[in-house]
Amino acid sequence: MQFLGRLVGTLNTVTNLFANPYRVREVPLSAYALHHRVMDDGQVVLYRNAQSWDCLLINPSAPHNALRLFQVSSEIEARTLFLQFAEKMRPFYEISSEPLKLDTVQQLTDCLRSHPTWPLAHVAVEMGMKDSFRHNHIMRCINDTESEEGITPIHLACKKGDIDCVRELVEGCGVRLDVADKNSETVYHYAAKQSNCQIIELLSKQHSIGVNHLSNNGETPLHIACRLGKSDVAKSLLLCQARCSIAGSQGYPIHTSMKFNQIGCAEAILEADPKQADSEDALHGGTPLHWVKKAEMIQLLMDHGCSLNYLSKTGETPLHIMVKRERIECALALLVHGADTNVKGQSGNTPLHLAMKLDNLDLIKALIVFGANVKSPNDFGETPGLIAARHSKGYDDIVGIATVLGSLTKGLDFPDAVGDRHRRYDRLLCLDGGGIRGLVLIQLLIAIEQIAGQPIRELFDWVSGTSTGGILALAIVHGKSMQYLRCLYFRMKDKVFKGSRPFSSIPLEEFLKKEFGENTRMTDVLKPKVMVTGTLADRHPGELHLFRNYDPPELLHDPPFMPTAEFQACTQPKDQLVWRAARCSGAAPTYFRPMGRFLDGGLLANNPTLDAMTEIHEYNQNLKRKGREGQVKKLGIVVSLGTGKPPQVPVSSVDVFRPSNPWELAKTVFGARELGKMVVDCCTDSDGRAVDRARAWCEMVDILYFRLNSQLKTDVMLDEIDDAILVNMLWDTQIYIHQERERIKELARLLLSA
């Protein structure tokens, strides 16, 4: 029986050796009573038996059992591991108030074998045994670095994100925070890679230069947080005196935020130091705007006053960079914020030169629409048009209008232009309604303004408008530039047309208050005279109302309808707020809620020409009745601008009838939908017979009449927000301007000489 027992024991030993010799097991001490004790140090003992070398961790309070740390067949390995375990395990079992558990011992021995060169403090951090830090053996190496990466225990604790160990090391052990590893990274670099802001806050309890230390990779901890998009960590670092003004390999932290599209980090930096919006990177001299990859970043930087047309050391504006990288969304974002399309950069190239070389039709259209000069030569005498002729596959589309675009930017020379006091005729400008298609109006007005060489405000004596045209009419009277309004419309649409219809009126009202002022009244600016249409919807039938910056003429003729109720009197111009007048005119049904009792003026006068002419006639008649004939001026020129004509499409049916079967029901629904759309379109149609009537009346009374309205290739919705669609709409308008260039030149001459 003894032989069988020894045989079974031998087999178990061999099996264990083949299984995992380093697996920690609980064993009875009695099994080693007859084995030779080779070495012992404290509670660690090495035994020798016939088949193996066994190392035990003995617990004096539990004399019957022990934990076997390893069982190996090699004496050299056994003695080496024993010396290592005996020395490095002592602090852990000595400072522990309770016997070490098997799982803990297993993790400890695995760690010691995996990292034989680690100082004890590193092992303590790896094990998460923060109580052992106060042991003298561990305290002696609390700031030591290990040989592989050169990290200290606090580096390792930050790397693991072990907040308990970090707290004990910082508050209880007073570790150094300025020690850098082999990559010259401090504990702050390691903490910046985590998502636990508490670690940063704990580290901040000790003042240390490590928070602003540059690593071998050219990164401060703040650079790392910005690269990884850890905005909360970036905020914590900034609160811990991290500086935004330290340049690294990727520029300043704000440049890193831009490169890696981390808007939260950029916001934190700009809140801490707004001047970072214009900081130059050391290599290229580019501002954060040069580094942008997303359009939303451009808005953030513009809100903080970033210089839009800054030339870098390489001779490039942000727009040059976006065109070169073919970042169309970013290029459009810069354009709608007013980026100069004609700034010359490296080799005298404008952004349009670069777009032509890339043969990027979308960029080319956008740049030309926003005023890029196709005749501007670079240092080699090459114009964008010439480059297009060499490189562009869409040459006919692009260069077909190039020759005229240059001439459209030149003002006419009128040295003997008639002054305002001696002007013979009044000039009327009428602007149709059409939502975001008001951009077409702006583009037409820019063309007139460029050829005439004078602001629109100085070219007309009367300005009328409906809805979006009404907003523009008020903007013209208040001295807004056309280029500014074009950019403003592009930016405004994303805020106003947000969500589903009907849109919230709050963004539109805030926009109007910001542009016109909350307390500006209609009569604060008297010249030119302005009339903006609205529809009084507190009565049936509805009634046209004109918001004016002058006193309305007194009417002697009978009212159009017999009143059967008392209606509230309309506010006088001197008491009317400009922003409210604009809001009333633009209260398009299904798009925005009514403004009090007012709806969109387009319901009754989407093309306000005849109503404006009627108003001027009544105004003059009123002057005559008051004996002020000397103030009467004959209307000499009427200019009517449209918001673009959509293509005409066939309609299969507008038949609405009582269905007798499911198929007829479908036809009825479809017919009702088409009929409803047709009724709305016909009621608000600003072209066709509306134009014919205006032209006929003008011809009958010898008034010069000009109607300008571009033909659009696609139907653009009133609430369209897609920049690409809107740019194509303006491109169609630009082609129309090219086609009508002689008529526009003639109009400019007449306006200047009226």
C-alpha positions in Angstrom: 0.0 0.0 0.0 2.9 2.4 0.8 4.3 1.7 -2.7 0.9 2.5 -4.3 0.6 5.7 -2.3 4.1 6.8 -3.3 3.3 5.9 -6.9 0.1 8.0 -6.9 2.0 10.9 -5.4 4.7 10.7 -8.0 2.1 10.6 -10.8 0.3 13.6 -9.4 3.6 15.5 -9.2 4.5 14.7 -12.8 1.0 15.6 -13.9 1.3 19.0 -12.1 4.6 19.6 -13.8 3.2 19.0 -17.2 0.1 21.0 -16.4 1.1 24.4 -15.1 4.1 24.5 -12.7 3.4 28.2 -11.8 -0.3 27.7 -10.8 -0.7 28.6 -7.1 -2.3 25.7 -5.1 -3.3 25.2 -1.6 -1.4 22.2 -0.2 -1.2 20.5 3.2 2.1 21.1 5.1 2.1 17.6 6.3 2.9 16.5 2.7 6.3 18.2 3.0 7.2 16.9 6.5 9.7 14.4 5.1 11.0 16.6 2.3 14.3 18.5 2.4 14.0 22.2 3.2 16.5 23.8 0.9 16.0 27.5 1.5 13.8 29.7 3.6 13.3 33.4 3.9 10.6 34.6 6.2 7.4 32.9 5.1 8.7 31.7 1.7 10.3 28.2 1.8 11.8 26.1 -0.9 11.5 22.2 -0.7 13.3 19.5 -2.6 11.6 16.2 -3.3 12.5 13.4 -5.7 10.7 14.8 -8.7 10.5 18.6 -8.3 11.4 21.8 -6.4 8.4 23.2 -4.6 8.2 26.8 -3.2 5.6 27.4 -0.5 4.2 30.5 1.1 3.5 29.6 4.8 1.0 31.5 6.9 2.0 31.2 10.6 -1.7 31.7 11.6 -2.7 28.7 9.5 -0.1 26.0 10.4 -1.8 23.1 8.6 -1.9 24.5 5.0 0.3 26.6 2.7 0.2 28.1 -0.7 2.5 26.4 -3.2 3.9 29.2 -5.4 5.5 27.0 -8.0 6.6 23.4 -8.7 9.5 23.1 -11.2 12.0 20.4 -12.2 15.0 22.8 -12.6 17.1 23.6 -9.6 18.5 26.8 -11.2 15.0 28.1 -12.0 13.7 27.1 -8.6 16.5 29.0 -6.8 16.2 32.0 -9.0 12.4 32.3 -8.5 12.7 31.6 -4.8 15.2 34.5 -4.3 12.9 36.8 -6.3 9.7 35.8 -4.5 11.3 35.8 -1.1 12.5 39.3 -1.5 9.6 40.9 -3.3 6.7 39.2 -1.6 7.8 40.1 1.9 6.2 43.6 2.0 2.9 42.4 0.7 2.3 39.6 3.3 3.9 41.6 6.1 1.7 44.7 5.7 -1.5 42.7 5.0 -3.7 42.4 8.1 -5.1 39.2 6.8 -3.5 36.2 5.0 -3.1 36.7 1.3 -5.8 35.0 -0.7 -4.9 32.4 -3.4 -6.1 34.6 -6.3 -4.1 37.5 -5.0 -1.0 35.4 -4.6 -1.5 34.0 -8.1 -1.7 37.5 -9.6 1.4 38.6 -7.6 3.6 35.7 -8.7 2.5 36.1 -12.3 3.4 39.8 -12.1 6.8 39.0 -10.5 7.6 36.5 -13.2 6.4 38.8 -16.1 8.3 41.8 -14.8 11.4 40.6 -12.9 13.1 44.0 -13.0 10.2 46.0 -11.7 10.8 47.8 -8.4 8.4 46.8 -5.6 6.3 50.0 -5.9 5.5 49.2 -9.5 4.4 45.7 -8.5 2.2 47.3 -5.8 0.5 49.5 -8.4 0.0 46.7 -10.8 -1.6 44.7 -8.1 -3.7 47.6 -6.9 -2.4 47.0 -3.4 -2.4 50.7 -2.3 -2.1 49.8 1.4 1.4 48.3 0.8 2.8 51.7 -0.4 3.6 52.6 3.3 5.9 49.6 3.7 9.5 50.8 4.1 10.7 48.6 1.3 8.2 50.1 -1.1 8.6 53.6 0.1 12.2 53.5 -0.8 11.4 53.0 -4.5 8.3 55.1 -4.7 9.9 57.3 -7.4 12.1 54.7 -9.1 11.8 54.0 -12.8 11.6 50.6 -14.3 14.1 49.8 -17.1 11.7 48.9 -20.0 9.8 52.2 -20.5 11.3 54.3 -17.7 8.0 54.8 -16.0 7.5 55.5 -12.3 4.8 53.9 -10.1 2.6 57.0 -10.6 3.0 56.7 -14.4 1.8 53.1 -14.1 -1.2 54.1 -11.9 -2.3 56.8 -14.3 -1.8 54.4 -17.2 -4.1 51.8 -15.5 -6.5 54.6 -14.5 -6.4 53.3 -10.9 -7.7 56.4 -9.0 -7.2 54.8 -5.6 -3.6 54.1 -6.2 -3.1 57.6 -7.6 -4.8 59.2 -4.6 -2.6 57.2 -2.2 0.6 58.0 -4.1 -0.2 61.7 -4.4 -1.7 62.3 -0.9 0.0 59.7 1.2 3.4 59.2 -0.4 4.3 62.6 -2.0 5.5 61.2 -5.3 7.2 63.3 -7.8 5.1 64.4 -10.8 7.8 65.9 -12.9 9.7 62.6 -13.7 9.5 61.8 -17.5 9.7 58.3 -19.0 12.0 57.3 -21.9 9.6 59.1 -24.3 9.8 62.2 -22.1 6.2 61.8 -21.0 5.1 62.8 -17.5 2.3 61.4 -15.5 0.1 64.1 -17.0 0.7 62.6 -20.5 -0.5 59.2 -19.2 -3.5 60.7 -17.4 -4.5 62.6 -20.5 -4.9 59.3 -22.4 -7.6 58.2 -19.9 -11.1 59.5 -19.5 -11.1 60.0 -15.7 -10.9 63.7 -14.9 -10.5 62.8 -11.1 -7.0 61.7 -11.8 -6.1 65.1 -13.3 -7.7 66.8 -10.3 -5.7 64.6 -7.9 -2.4 65.4 -9.7 -3.2 69.1 -9.6 -2.9 69.0 -5.8 0.9 69.2 -6.4 2.3 72.0 -8.5 4.4 70.5 -11.2 6.0 71.6 -14.5 5.0 68.2 -15.8 1.6 69.5 -16.8 3.2 71.5 -19.6 6.1 69.2 -20.5 6.8 68.4 -24.2 7.3 64.8 -25.0 9.7 63.4 -27.6 6.6 63.3 -29.9 6.2 67.0 -29.5 3.0 66.8 -27.4 2.1 68.3 -24.1 -0.7 66.5 -22.1 -3.1 69.0 -23.6 -2.1 68.1 -27.1 -2.8 64.4 -26.3 -6.2 65.2 -24.9 -7.0 67.2 -28.0 -5.8 64.5 -30.4 -7.9 61.9 -28.6 -10.9 64.1 -28.3 -11.1 63.9 -24.5 -12.8 67.3 -24.0 -13.4 66.8 -20.2 -9.8 65.9 -19.7 -8.8 69.0 -21.7 -10.9 71.2 -19.4 -9.4 69.6 -16.3 -5.9 70.1 -17.6 -6.7 73.8 -18.3 -7.9 74.2 -14.8 -4.6 72.7 -13.6 -2.6 75.5 -15.3 -2.0 73.7 -18.6 -1.0 76.3 -21.1 -2.6 76.6 -24.6 0.4 78.5 -25.9 3.0 75.7 -26.0 3.8 74.7 -29.6 4.3 71.1 -30.4 4.9 69.0 -33.5 1.2 69.6 -34.5 1.2 73.3 -33.7 -0.6 74.5 -30.6 -3.3 72.3 -28.9 -5.9 74.3 -30.9 -4.3 73.2 -34.1 -4.4 69.6 -32.9 -8.1 70.0 -32.1 -8.8 71.2 -35.7 -6.7 68.4 -37.3 -8.5 65.7 -35.4 -12.0 67.3 -35.6 -12.4 67.6 -31.8 -14.8 70.5 -31.4 -15.3 70.0 -27.6 -11.5 70.4 -27.0 -11.4 73.4 -29.3 -14.3 75.0 -27.3 -12.5 74.4 -24.0 -9.3 76.0 -25.3 -11.0 79.0 -26.8 -13.0 79.5 -23.6 -9.8 79.5 -21.6 -7.8 81.7 -24.1 -9.8 83.3 -26.9 -6.6 84.6 -28.5 -5.8 81.0 -29.6 -8.3 81.5 -32.5 -5.5 83.3 -34.4 -2.4 81.5 -33.1 0.1 80.5 -35.8 1.7 77.1 -36.0 5.5 77.2 -36.0 6.0 75.2 -39.2 3.5 76.7 -41.7 2.4 79.8 -39.9 -1.2 78.7 -40.3 -4.0 79.7 -38.0 -6.5 77.1 -36.7 -8.7 78.0 -39.6 -6.0 76.7 -42.0 -6.2 73.3 -40.2 -10.0 72.9 -40.2 -11.5 69.7 -41.7 -15.1 70.1 -40.7 -17.5 73.1 -41.4 -18.8 73.2 -37.8 -15.2 74.1 -36.7 -15.3 77.2 -38.9 -18.4 78.5 -37.2 -16.7 78.0 -33.8 -13.6 79.9 -34.9 -15.6 82.7 -36.5 -17.6 83.1 -33.3 -14.3 83.8 -31.6 -13.1 86.3 -34.2 -10.6 84.2 -36.2 -9.0 86.1 -39.0 -10.8 84.9 -42.2 -8.2 85.8 -44.9 -5.0 85.4 -43.0 -2.0 84.5 -45.2 0.3 81.7 -43.8 4.0 81.5 -44.3 3.4 79.4 -47.3 1.3 82.2 -48.9 -2.1 80.6 -48.4 -5.4 81.7 -46.9 -7.7 79.1 -45.3 -9.8 79.2 -48.5 -6.7 78.3 -50.5 -6.1 75.3 -48.3 -9.8 74.1 -48.4 -9.8 74.4 -52.2 -6.4 72.6 -52.5 -7.7 69.8 -50.3 -11.0 69.8 -52.1 -12.9 70.2 -48.8 -16.1 71.6 -50.5 -18.1 72.0 -47.3 -15.4 73.9 -45.6 -14.8 76.1 -48.6 -18.5 77.0 -48.7 -18.5 77.6 -45.0 -15.6 80.1 -45.4 -17.3 81.7 -48.4 -20.6 82.3 -46.5 -18.6 83.9 -43.7 -17.2 86.4 -46.2 -13.9 84.9 -47.3 -12.2 86.9 -50.0 -12.2 84.9 -53.2 -9.6 87.1 -54.9 -6.7 87.0 -52.3 -3.5 86.1 -54.1 -1.3 83.5 -52.4 1.7 81.5 -53.5 2.8 82.3 -57.0 0.0 84.9 -57.2 -2.7 82.2 -57.4 -6.2 82.9 -56.1 -8.4 80.0 -54.9 -10.0 80.0 -58.3 -6.7 79.3 -60.0 -6.3 76.3 -57.8 -9.9 75.1 -58.4 -9.4 75.4 -62.1 -6.2 73.3 -62.0 -8.1 70.6 -60.0 -11.0 70.8 -62.5 -13.4 70.7 -59.6 -16.6 72.1 -61.1 -18.5 72.4 -57.7 -15.7 74.5 -56.3 -15.4 76.6 -59.4 -19.1 77.4 -59.4 -19.0 78.3 -55.7 -16.0 80.6 -56.1 -17.4 82.4 -59.1 -20.8 82.7 -57.5 -19.2 84.4 -54.5 -17.3 86.9 -56.7 -14.1 85.2 -57.8 -12.4 87.2 -60.6 -11.8 84.9 -63.7 -9.5 87.5 -65.2 -7.1 87.9 -62.3 -3.6 86.9 -63.4 -1.1 85.0 -61.3 2.7 85.7 -61.2 3.0 83.8 -64.5 0.4 85.8 -66.2 -2.2 83.0 -66.2 -5.8 83.8 -65.5 -8.2 81.2 -64.1 -10.0 81.3 -67.5 -6.8 80.4 -69.3 -6.1 77.6 -66.8 -9.6 76.3 -67.4 -9.0 76.3 -71.2 -6.0 74.0 -70.6 -7.3 71.8 -67.8 -11.0 71.8 -67.6 -13.2 69.1 -69.0 -16.2 71.3 -68.3 -14.6 74.2 -70.2 -17.8 75.2 -72.1 -19.8 75.4 -68.8 -17.1 77.4 -67.0 -15.4 79.7 -69.4 -18.5 80.4 -71.5 -19.3 83.3 -69.2 -15.8 84.0 -68.1 -15.3 86.9 -70.5 -18.3 88.7 -69.3 -17.8 88.1 -65.6 -14.8 90.4 -65.6 -16.7 93.2 -67.3 -19.6 92.9 -64.9 -17.4 93.9 -62.0 -16.5 97.2 -63.6 -18.6 100.2 -62.8 -19.8 102.6 -65.5 -18.1 105.9 -65.8 -20.7 108.7 -65.3 -18.8 111.9 -64.3 -22.0 114.0 -64.9 -24.4 111.7 -63.0 -27.4 113.7 -61.8 -27.5 114.6 -58.1 -30.4 113.7 -55.9 -31.7 117.3 -55.7 -31.9 117.6 -59.4 -33.2 114.2 -60.2 -36.0 114.3 -62.8 -37.6 110.9 -62.1 -38.1 108.6 -59.2 -36.8 105.0 -59.4 -38.7 102.1 -58.0 -37.2 98.7 -57.0 -39.6 95.7 -56.5 -38.5 92.5 -54.9 -40.6 89.3 -55.1 -41.1 86.8 -52.4 -39.6 83.3 -52.4 -38.0 82.2 -49.2 -34.3 81.2 -49.5 -34.6 81.9 -53.2 -34.1 85.5 -52.1 -30.4 84.6 -52.8 -31.4 85.1 -56.5 -32.5 88.6 -55.7 -29.2 89.3 -54.0 -27.2 88.0 -56.9 -29.1 90.2 -59.3 -28.7 93.2 -57.1 -24.9 92.6 -56.9 -24.7 92.6 -60.7 -26.6 95.9 -60.9 -24.5 97.4 -58.2 -21.2 96.3 -59.7 -22.1 97.7 -63.1 -23.5 100.9 -61.8 -20.6 101.4 -59.4 -23.0 102.6 -56.6 -24.8 100.9 -53.7 -28.4 99.8 -54.5 -29.5 102.1 -51.7 -28.3 105.1 -53.8 -29.8 103.9 -57.0 -33.5 103.9 -56.0 -35.9 106.3 -54.5 -38.5 103.7 -53.6 -38.0 100.0 -52.6 -40.8 97.6 -52.1 -40.7 93.9 -51.2 -42.7 90.9 -50.2 -41.6 88.2 -47.7 -37.9 87.5 -48.3 -38.0 90.5 -50.7 -39.4 92.6 -47.9 -36.6 91.6 -45.6 -34.1 92.5 -48.3 -35.9 95.8 -48.9 -35.5 96.7 -45.3 -31.9 95.6 -45.3 -31.1 97.8 -48.3 -32.7 100.8 -46.7 -30.6 100.2 -43.6 -27.4 100.1 -45.5 -26.6 96.4 -45.5 -24.2 95.4 -48.3 -25.3 92.9 -50.8 -22.2 90.7 -50.3 -22.9 90.7 -46.6 -26.6 89.7 -47.2 -25.6 86.8 -49.5 -23.4 85.4 -46.8 -26.0 86.1 -44.2 -28.7 84.2 -46.0 -26.5 81.1 -46.3 -25.7 81.2 -42.6 -29.3 82.1 -41.6 -31.0 79.3 -43.4 -29.6 76.5 -41.1 -30.8 78.3 -38.0 -34.2 79.3 -39.3 -35.2 76.2 -41.4 -34.5 73.8 -38.6 -36.7 70.8 -37.8 -40.0 70.2 -39.5 -42.7 72.6 -40.8 -44.1 74.8 -39.5 -40.7 76.0 -38.2 -40.2 77.6 -34.9 -40.5 81.4 -35.3 -38.0 82.1 -32.5 -34.8 81.7 -34.6 -36.2 83.9 -37.4 -37.3 86.6 -34.9 -33.9 86.5 -33.1 -32.2 86.8 -36.5 -34.3 89.8 -37.5 -33.8 91.5 -34.1 -30.0 91.0 -34.4 -29.8 92.5 -37.9 -32.3 95.4 -37.5 -32.2 96.0 -33.8 -34.9 95.3 -31.3 -36.0 98.9 -31.0 -35.3 100.3 -34.5 -38.5 101.9 -35.9 -39.6 102.2 -39.5 -39.2 105.9 -39.6 -35.6 105.9 -38.2 -34.4 105.7 -41.8 -36.4 107.8 -44.3 -34.5 107.4 -47.5 -35.1 105.7 -49.8 -38.8 105.2 -49.1 -39.7 101.6 -48.4 -42.9 99.6 -48.4 -43.1 96.0 -47.3 -46.3 93.9 -47.9 -48.2 92.0 -45.3 -51.6 90.4 -45.2 -54.1 91.4 -42.6 -55.6 88.0 -41.7 -58.0 89.1 -38.9 -60.7 89.6 -41.5 -62.3 87.9 -44.4 -61.4 88.5 -47.1 -57.9 89.3 -46.1 -56.5 92.7 -46.8 -53.2 93.9 -48.1 -51.2 96.1 -45.7 -48.0 98.1 -46.4 -45.4 98.7 -43.7 -43.8 102.0 -44.6 -41.1 104.4 -43.4 -43.3 107.4 -44.2 -46.9 108.4 -43.4 -49.4 106.6 -45.5 -51.4 108.6 -48.1 -54.9 109.6 -47.2 -57.4 107.8 -49.4 -60.6 109.4 -50.6 -62.1 106.6 -52.5 -64.5 104.0 -51.0 -63.1 101.0 -49.1 -63.2 97.8 -51.1 -65.5 96.0 -48.7 -68.4 97.0 -46.5 -67.3 96.5 -42.9 -69.5 94.4 -40.7 -67.2 94.5 -37.7 -64.8 96.9 -35.9 -61.1 96.1 -36.5 -58.1 97.3 -34.6 -56.3 100.2 -36.2 -52.9 99.5 -37.7 -49.8 100.9 -36.0 -48.4 104.1 -37.5 -45.0 103.9 -39.1 -43.3 105.9 -36.3 -44.4 103.2 -33.9 -43.7 100.2 -36.0 -40.6 98.1 -35.3 -38.6 97.2 -38.3 -38.0 93.6 -37.2 -41.7 93.1 -36.7 -42.5 94.4 -40.1 -40.0 92.0 -41.6 -41.5 89.1 -39.6 -45.0 90.0 -40.6 -44.1 90.0 -44.3 -42.4 86.7 -44.0 -45.1 84.8 -42.1 -45.6 82.2 -44.9 -48.4 79.8 -44.1 -47.2 76.3 -43.3 -43.7 77.6 -43.0 -44.1 79.9 -40.0 -46.8 80.8 -37.6 -48.7 84.1 -38.1 -47.2 87.2 -36.6 -50.2 88.4 -34.5 -52.9 89.1 -37.1 -50.5 89.2 -40.1 -49.6 86.6 -42.6 -47.1 86.6 -45.5 -47.6 89.4 -48.0 -47.1 86.9 -50.8 -50.7 85.7 -50.3 -51.9 88.9 -52.0 -48.8 90.4 -53.6 -45.9 88.0 -54.1 -44.9 90.3 -56.9 -45.5 93.8 -55.3 -44.9 95.9 -58.5 -48.5 97.0 -59.2 -49.2 97.6 -55.5 -46.0 99.6 -55.2 -46.9 101.7 -58.3 -50.4 102.2 -56.9 -49.0 103.4 -53.6 -46.6 105.9 -55.3 -49.5 107.3 -57.4 -51.7 107.7 -54.3 -48.8 109.3 -52.4 -48.3 111.8 -55.2 -52.0 112.5 -55.4 -52.1 113.1 -51.7 -49.2 115.7 -52.1 -51.2 117.5 -54.8 -54.3 117.7 -52.6 -52.2 119.3 -49.9 -50.8 121.9 -52.3 -47.3 120.4 -52.4 -47.1 119.8 -56.1 -43.4 120.9 -56.0 -42.5 117.7 -54.1 -44.2 115.4 -56.7 -41.8 113.4 -58.9 -42.9 111.3 -61.7 -42.1 107.7 -61.6 -39.6 107.1 -64.4 -38.1 103.6 -63.9 -39.5 100.4 -62.4 -37.2 97.5 -61.8 -38.8 94.2 -60.8 -36.7 91.3 -59.6 -37.8 87.7 -59.2 -36.5 84.8 -57.1 -36.1 82.5 -60.0 -38.5 80.7 -62.3 -38.8 76.9 -61.7 -39.0 74.7 -64.8 -42.5 74.0 -66.0 -43.5 70.3 -65.6 -46.5 68.4 -66.8 -49.4 67.5 -64.5 -51.3 64.3 -65.2 -54.5 65.2 -63.4 -56.2 67.8 -61.3 -59.6 66.1 -61.3 -61.3 65.8 -58.0 -64.5 63.7 -57.9 -66.4 61.3 -55.7 -64.7 57.9 -56.1 -66.6 54.8 -56.6 -63.8 52.3 -56.1 -60.2 52.1 -54.6 -58.5 53.0 -57.9 -60.7 56.1 -58.3 -59.9 57.0 -54.7 -56.2 57.1 -55.5 -56.8 59.2 -58.5 -58.9 61.6 -56.4 -56.2 62.0 -53.8 -53.5 62.6 -56.4 -55.7 65.0 -58.2 -56.6 66.9 -55.0 -52.9 67.2 -54.2 -52.0 68.5 -57.6 -54.9 70.9 -57.6 -54.0 72.3 -54.2 -50.4 72.9 -55.3 -51.6 74.5 -58.5 -54.0 76.8 -56.6 -51.3 77.9 -54.2 -48.8 78.4 -57.0 -51.2 80.4 -59.1 -52.2 82.6 -56.2 -48.6 83.4 -55.4 -47.3 83.5 -58.9 -45.0 86.4 -59.4 -44.4 85.8 -63.1 -46.6 85.3 -66.2 -49.6 87.7 -66.2 -48.4 89.5 -63.1 -45.4 90.7 -65.1 -47.4 91.3 -68.2 -49.8 93.6 -66.4 -47.0 95.6 -64.8 -45.2 96.0 -68.1 -48.4 97.0 -69.8 -49.3 99.7 -67.2 -45.7 101.1 -67.3 -45.8 101.3 -71.1 -49.2 103.1 -71.0 -47.9 105.8 -68.7 -44.4 106.1 -70.3 -42.5 104.4 -67.4 -39.4 102.4 -68.2 -39.9 98.8 -67.0 -37.2 96.2 -66.4 -38.0 92.7 -65.2 -35.1 90.4 -64.3 -35.7 86.8 -63.2 -33.4 83.9 -63.9 -34.7 80.6 -65.2 -33.7 77.8 -62.8 -32.9 74.3 -64.0 -34.5 72.7 -61.0 -37.3 73.6 -58.6 -35.7 75.0 -55.5 -37.8 74.8 -52.3 -38.5 77.9 -50.3 -36.8 76.2 -47.3 -33.9 74.6 -49.1 -30.8 74.2 -46.9 -28.5 72.2 -49.2 -25.6 74.5 -50.0 -24.8 72.6 -53.3 -28.4 73.1 -54.6 -28.3 76.8 -53.7 -24.9 77.3 -55.3 -26.2 75.7 -58.5 -29.3 78.0 -58.3 -26.9 81.0 -58.1 -24.9 79.6 -60.9 -28.0 79.5 -63.1 -28.6 83.1 -62.0 -25.0 84.0 -63.0 -25.5 82.5 -66.4 -28.7 84.5 -66.7 -26.9 87.7 -65.8 -24.4 86.9 -68.5 -27.2 86.5 -71.0 -28.9 89.7 -70.0 -25.6 91.7 -69.6 -26.5 94.4 -72.2 -29.9 95.0 -70.7 -28.4 95.2 -67.2 -25.8 97.7 -68.5 -28.6 99.8 -70.1 -30.6 99.6 -66.8 -27.5 100.9 -64.9 -27.1 103.8 -67.3 -30.7 104.8 -66.9 -30.6 104.5 -63.1 -27.6 106.8 -62.9 -29.0 109.4 -65.3 -32.6 109.5 -64.3 
